Each structure stands twice: as C-alpha cells, then as structure tokens.
Amino acid sequence: MNNSKILFVMPTLKKDGAEVQIANLISYFKHFQIDIFTFDLYKEGDSIINQLDGIKIFTNHGLSTIVSLNKVINENNYKIVHSHLPKADFYVGLLKFFGNKFNHIITVHAQYGDRTGESKIKYFIFNIFWKVFLNKSDGIIAISQKINKWLTNNKSIDENKIATIHYGIKIDKQIKKINNKKIVGMAARMLPWKGWDKVIETASILNELNPNYKFLLAGSDDQNYKSELQDLIENKNLVDIVLLHDHYSNIEEFFSKIDLFLFLSESEGFGLVVLEAIQNNTPVVCSNIEPLSEFVDNSHGTLVDRNNVQEIANLINSIFSSDELLNKIQIKQKNKIVKEFSIISTAKKYENYYINLLNN
C-alpha cells in the first residue's frame, strides 16, 4: 500500500477561496502525492484546473458518483482520503460509515448554515448527518481558531479531534509604495453576509466627506444578489462613485487598481481575500471578527465594528489624509503575515499532520 498518495475530494474546481488555497497548498507538498476527485471540473467558468498541472484528476457527476468515488479509492489503495466542503464530506463520510478502511480527514472551511441568506432548513438536515461524519472521521482540520471553537462549542465535537491549520499564501516580502488615488476596493462573492451593503453605505458617507473617493467592487454573482446592490447604488446616487465589476480571474490585477481594501463581512471561515490584499501591499480595513482578527494587525484601529459605518468612513478619510499613515498600516499588516502565514509553513503543517496520522 502506497502511504505517500492522498486523495483530495472536492465538490468543484471553481476558483473560490477554498479551492484556490487547495491548489496552492498542493504545489508546496514535498512528501505526498495528491490526486483529486471532483464532481465538477467547472470548465465553463473560472476554474483552478490550470493550476493543477501534473495532478491526477478523477471526475464524476450524477447518480453513479459515490460508486465511482468508491472504485477510485479501492483501486488506488489510498491510505488517506481528505474531503473539503460539505458535499465532499457527505460522500466520503458515507463510504467511511459503511466500513471502508481508509483514514478520513475533513477540513472545515466555514461555519456552514450560520450565515445570512443561507437555507436554515437545508443546513439543519445536513448538519444531522455531518455531525455523524465528523465524529466518525479520523481527524478534523479547522482553518481558523474561530472554526475550531465553533466545532467544539456549537457542534460538540471533541476538541482533541480537531487541529487548527491556517490558510497560507505565497509571500513576496517587498513593500511597494501606494499611489493614494483614493480608490477603495472590495472583492468577494456577491452574497448577503459578505457586507456589500455596508461598503456601499460607507461609500455614501465618504462621498459627503470628500467627493474624490471612488469604489471598485468586484465579485461573482452566485445568487443574483448583484441586482440588489445595483439598486442600492442608484438609490444613494452613487452611480459615478461606485463601480460594480465582474470577478477578477487575476486577483493581483484587482489589487493593483485600488489603494485600500474594505471588507465588512459578517462571517468568514478564514477570509483568504483579506490575506491576499495584505500580501499585495494593499492596506486593509475590515470587520473586527474572528478569524480576520487572527491575522490582521490592528495597531492603527483597522479592525472595525462593521455596523458603525459612520466611524468606518471617518477612519478611511483619516487614513487617506496622510500618506505616512497609509504606508505605516501597509507595512505593519504585511510584516505580520510574513512572520505567520506563509504557504510553505502551512504545507509543512499539513504534511506533519498526515505523517503523525499514518504513524499512529
């Protein structure tokens, strides 16, 4: 049996936070070969498949998916099957429940069912089964301390079963000077809990304080929420101030266009886009919530109460009034992630986790 091979099971290869992190993580593994089973290659959209050169990918979508997955696991004798996101947890959990001998690892990427706009009924039913699969798994990885505490306190999972391994990012240590054109940006999926309405309210107040501000808001419209945002922009007479843009396939291009990243999300599993902003030398003002508070330096009060948009607008106006302050925030935030959130460090932690599991 080849212990160096691990199967990652993912619902889709759509380029989103968890999928991007997985693609980056795999490229830094030194001691394990990763194969992927996915239900959706997402070829018609923005996919991570181009980042997976040399990775063996199995796919099946339909009534025979679980049969196909079981066949792939058995034929390749995977010692570890690592599922990511609820649908994958469910399929792998079923196979484990009915007696398959592999080690099942689950990474929990979010607080499923707790966010504004999510179907409470769907997740109530799902969580009944999911809790069984979590307890029967051989290990759980939480992507933040927030997720770790949620699993122990809200889902009653044994804390000894959970390890926290933060997302990581490829770090460029170089600090680049900010242009300070007063362009504020946000990028995320267009979903109610992401705080788009708060960002637009902040834009409205900033426009009254100083008409020179511009806002660039970018993201994929997964639930037809964009039309509500367009209506809000029109109602607040911000059509010339706030630009709604489609999802940027190259996130670095987006960050090159803005001077400050404003992120007022209600809930995050980790908040990878905030880490990406800091890595791309873009100062961040964001919600004072876990897990963002786990990696965003707050020396200059940039972790904020998302509901107090007046104070947020005043803070941003104050930051932009001083190039020195803007650059101080940038440097402080960048130095924190350089020390603690490198993708190399994250990959090492995952590999050590697998090694310890196999040895025990």
C-alpha positions in Angstrom: 0.0 0.0 0.0 1.4 3.4 -1.0 1.2 5.7 2.0 2.5 8.7 0.1 -0.6 9.0 -2.0 -3.6 11.0 -0.7 -6.9 11.6 -2.4 -8.5 15.1 -2.1 -12.2 15.1 -2.7 -13.8 18.4 -3.7 -17.3 19.3 -5.0 -16.0 21.6 -7.7 -12.8 23.1 -9.1 -14.5 26.6 -9.4 -11.9 29.2 -8.4 -13.1 30.3 -4.9 -11.3 30.7 -1.6 -11.1 27.1 -0.5 -10.3 25.8 -4.0 -7.5 28.4 -4.6 -6.0 27.6 -1.2 -6.0 23.8 -2.0 -4.4 24.4 -5.4 -1.6 26.5 -3.9 -1.1 24.1 -1.0 -0.7 21.0 -3.2 2.2 22.7 -5.1 4.2 23.0 -1.9 3.9 19.4 -0.7 7.2 17.6 -0.7 6.4 14.2 0.8 3.0 13.3 -0.5 1.4 12.9 -4.0 -2.1 14.4 -4.1 -4.7 13.1 -6.5 -8.1 14.8 -6.8 -11.7 13.5 -7.2 -14.2 16.2 -8.1 -17.8 16.3 -9.0 -17.4 19.3 -11.3 -14.3 20.4 -13.3 -16.1 23.8 -13.8 -14.6 24.1 -17.3 -17.3 26.5 -18.4 -16.2 29.1 -15.8 -13.1 30.3 -13.9 -11.5 27.1 -12.7 -8.4 26.1 -10.8 -7.7 23.3 -13.2 -4.9 25.3 -14.9 -3.1 25.4 -11.5 -3.1 21.6 -11.2 -0.6 20.6 -13.9 0.7 17.1 -13.1 -2.1 16.3 -10.7 -4.2 13.2 -11.5 -7.9 14.3 -11.5 -10.9 11.9 -11.4 -14.4 13.2 -12.0 -17.9 12.0 -12.0 -21.2 13.8 -11.5 -24.5 12.1 -11.2 -26.2 9.1 -9.7 -23.1 7.0 -10.0 -20.8 9.5 -8.3 -20.4 7.6 -5.0 -19.9 4.3 -6.8 -17.2 5.9 -8.9 -15.5 7.5 -5.9 -15.5 4.2 -4.0 -13.9 2.5 -7.1 -11.2 5.1 -7.3 -10.4 4.8 -3.6 -10.2 1.0 -3.7 -8.3 0.7 -7.0 -5.6 3.2 -5.8 -5.4 2.0 -2.2 -5.4 5.5 -0.7 -4.5 5.4 3.0 -5.9 8.9 3.5 -8.9 10.4 1.8 -9.2 14.1 2.6 -12.6 15.8 1.9 -13.1 19.5 1.5 -16.5 21.3 1.8 -19.9 19.8 2.8 -20.8 17.8 -0.3 -17.5 16.1 -0.4 -17.6 15.4 3.4 -21.0 13.8 2.9 -19.9 11.4 0.1 -16.7 10.4 1.8 -18.4 10.1 5.1 -21.0 7.7 3.7 -18.2 5.4 2.4 -16.4 5.6 5.7 -19.6 4.9 7.7 -20.3 1.8 5.7 -17.0 0.2 6.5 -14.3 1.5 4.2 -10.8 1.2 5.8 -9.2 4.5 4.7 -8.4 7.3 7.1 -10.9 10.1 6.5 -9.7 13.7 7.2 -12.2 16.6 6.9 -11.1 20.2 6.5 -13.8 22.6 7.7 -13.6 25.8 5.7 -16.6 27.8 7.1 -19.5 27.9 9.6 -22.0 26.2 7.3 -25.6 27.3 7.8 -24.9 30.2 10.2 -24.6 33.0 7.6 -27.2 35.5 6.5 -29.1 34.3 3.4 -28.3 30.6 3.8 -31.1 28.0 3.9 -31.6 27.1 7.5 -33.7 24.1 6.7 -31.2 22.6 4.3 -28.3 23.0 6.7 -30.4 21.8 9.7 -31.0 18.5 7.9 -27.4 18.4 6.5 -25.9 19.0 10.0 -27.6 16.0 11.5 -25.6 13.7 9.1 -22.5 15.9 9.0 -22.0 15.7 12.8 -22.1 11.9 12.5 -19.4 12.0 9.7 -17.3 14.5 11.7 -17.3 12.2 14.8 -16.6 9.1 12.8 -13.7 10.8 10.9 -10.1 10.2 11.8 -9.3 13.8 12.1 -10.6 17.3 11.5 -8.7 20.4 10.4 -10.1 23.8 11.2 -8.8 26.7 9.1 -9.0 29.1 12.0 -9.4 29.2 15.7 -12.9 30.6 15.1 -13.9 27.4 13.2 -12.2 25.3 15.9 -14.3 26.9 18.7 -17.5 26.7 16.6 -16.9 22.9 16.1 -16.3 22.3 19.8 -18.9 24.7 21.3 -21.7 24.5 18.7 -21.3 21.1 17.2 -20.0 19.3 20.4 -17.0 17.8 18.6 -14.2 16.5 20.8 -11.5 19.2 20.8 -8.8 16.5 20.8 -10.1 15.5 17.3 -9.5 19.0 15.9 -6.3 20.7 14.7 -6.1 24.3 13.5 -4.1 24.9 10.4 -4.5 28.4 9.0 -4.6 29.2 5.3 -1.3 30.4 3.9 -0.1 32.5 1.0 3.0 32.8 -1.1 4.8 35.8 0.4 6.5 38.5 -1.5 8.4 40.4 1.2 8.8 43.5 -1.0 6.8 46.6 0.1 5.5 48.7 -2.8 4.6 52.4 -2.5 0.8 53.2 -2.6 -0.4 55.7 -5.2 -3.1 57.1 -3.0 -5.7 57.9 -5.6 -8.4 57.4 -3.0 -9.7 54.2 -4.6 -11.3 51.8 -2.2 -12.0 48.3 -3.2 -13.8 45.1 -2.2 -13.7 41.7 -3.8 -15.8 38.6 -2.8 -18.7 36.5 -3.9 -21.8 38.7 -4.1 -23.7 37.2 -1.1 -25.7 38.9 1.6 -23.4 38.1 4.6 -20.3 39.5 2.8 -21.2 43.1 3.8 -21.6 44.7 0.4 -24.4 46.9 1.7 -22.2 48.2 4.5 -19.5 49.0 2.0 -22.0 50.9 -0.2 -23.3 52.8 2.9 -19.7 53.7 3.8 -19.2 55.0 0.2 -22.2 57.2 0.6 -20.9 58.8 3.8 -17.4 59.2 2.3 -18.8 60.9 -0.7 -20.3 63.5 1.6 -17.0 64.0 3.4 -14.9 64.1 0.2 -16.3 63.7 -3.4 -12.9 62.5 -4.7 -13.3 58.9 -3.5 -14.0 56.0 -5.9 -15.1 52.4 -5.1 -14.3 49.3 -7.2 -16.4 46.4 -6.1 -15.7 43.0 -7.8 -17.1 39.5 -7.5 -19.1 36.6 -8.9 -22.9 36.9 -8.6 -23.7 33.4 -7.3 -27.3 34.1 -6.1 -28.5 37.1 -8.2 -27.6 39.5 -5.4 -25.9 41.9 -7.7 -29.2 43.5 -8.8 -30.0 44.4 -5.2 -26.6 46.1 -4.9 -27.1 48.0 -8.2 -30.5 49.3 -6.8 -28.8 50.4 -3.6 -26.1 52.2 -5.5 -28.7 54.0 -7.7 -30.9 54.9 -4.7 -27.9 56.5 -2.9 -26.9 58.4 -6.1 -23.5 56.7 -6.2 -23.5 55.6 -9.9 -20.5 57.8 -10.6 -18.7 56.8 -7.4 -19.2 53.0 -7.1 -18.3 50.6 -10.0 -19.6 47.0 -9.8 -17.2 44.7 -11.7 -17.2 41.0 -12.5 -15.0 38.6 -10.7 -11.3 39.2 -11.4 -9.6 36.0 -12.6 -6.3 37.5 -11.7 -6.8 39.0 -8.2 -3.4 40.8 -8.4 -4.8 42.9 -11.2 -7.7 44.0 -8.9 -5.4 44.9 -6.1 -3.2 46.9 -8.4 -6.2 49.2 -9.1 -7.0 50.1 -5.5 -5.4 51.9 -2.6 -7.3 50.3 0.3 -9.3 47.1 0.7 -12.5 47.4 2.7 -14.1 44.1 3.9 -17.1 44.3 6.2 -18.2 40.6 6.2 -20.5 39.3 8.8 -18.9 35.8 8.9 -15.8 34.2 7.5 -14.2 30.7 7.8 -10.8 32.4 7.2 -11.0 35.4 4.8 -8.4 34.4 2.3 -9.0 37.5 0.1 -8.0 39.7 3.1 -4.7 37.8 3.3 -4.3 38.2 -0.4 -4.9 42.0 -0.1 -2.2 42.4 2.5 0.2 40.2 0.5 -0.4 42.5 -2.5 0.6 45.6 -0.4 -2.9 46.9 0.0 -3.8 48.3 3.4 -6.9 46.6 4.9 -9.9 47.9 6.9 -12.1 45.0 7.9 -14.7 43.7 10.4 -13.4 43.0 13.8 -14.4 39.4 13.8 -12.6 36.1 14.1 -10.8 34.9 12.1 -9.8 38.2 10.5 -8.5 39.4 13.9 -6.2 36.3 13.9 -4.0 37.7 11.1 -4.8 41.4 10.5 -2.6 43.8 12.5 -4.7 46.3 14.4 -2.1 48.8 15.5 -4.0 51.6 13.8 -7.6 50.6 14.6 -8.2 49.0 11.2 -10.4 46.2 12.7 -13.7 47.9 13.0 -17.3 47.4 14.1 -19.0 46.6 10.8 -22.3 48.2 11.8 -20.8 51.6 12.6 -20.4 52.8 9.0 -20.0 56.5 10.1 -16.9 55.6 12.2 -15.6 53.4 9.3 -16.0 56.3 6.9 -14.3 58.7 9.3 -11.4 56.2 9.8 -10.9 55.8 6.0 -11.0 59.5 5.5 -8.4 60.0 8.2 -6.1 57.3 6.7 -6.2 58.8 3.2 -5.4 62.2 4.6 -1.9 61.0 5.5 0.3 59.1 3.1 2.6 58.3 6.0 -0.3 56.7 7.9 -1.4 54.7 4.9 2.1 53.3 4.4 2.5 52.6 8.1 -0.6 50.4 8.0 0.6 48.7 4.9 4.0 47.8 6.5 2.6 46.7 9.8 0.0 44.4 8.2 2.5 43.0 5.8 5.1 42.2 8.4 2.5 40.3 10.5 1.6 37.8 7.7 5.3 37.4 6.6 6.0 36.0 10.0 3.0 33.8 10.5 1.0 33.0 7.3 3.4 31.6 4.6 2.0 28.9 2.4 5.3 27.0 2.9 4.6 26.9 6.6 1.0 25.8 6.0 2.1 23.0 3.7 4.6 21.7 6.3 1.9 21.6 9.0 -0.4 19.6 6.7 2.4 17.1 5.8 3.3 16.7 9.5 -0.3 16.1 10.3 -0.5 13.3 7.7 2.8 11.8 8.9 1.6 11.7 12.5 -1.7 10.1 11.5 -0.1 7.4 9.5 2.5 6.7 12.2 -0.2 6.4 14.8 
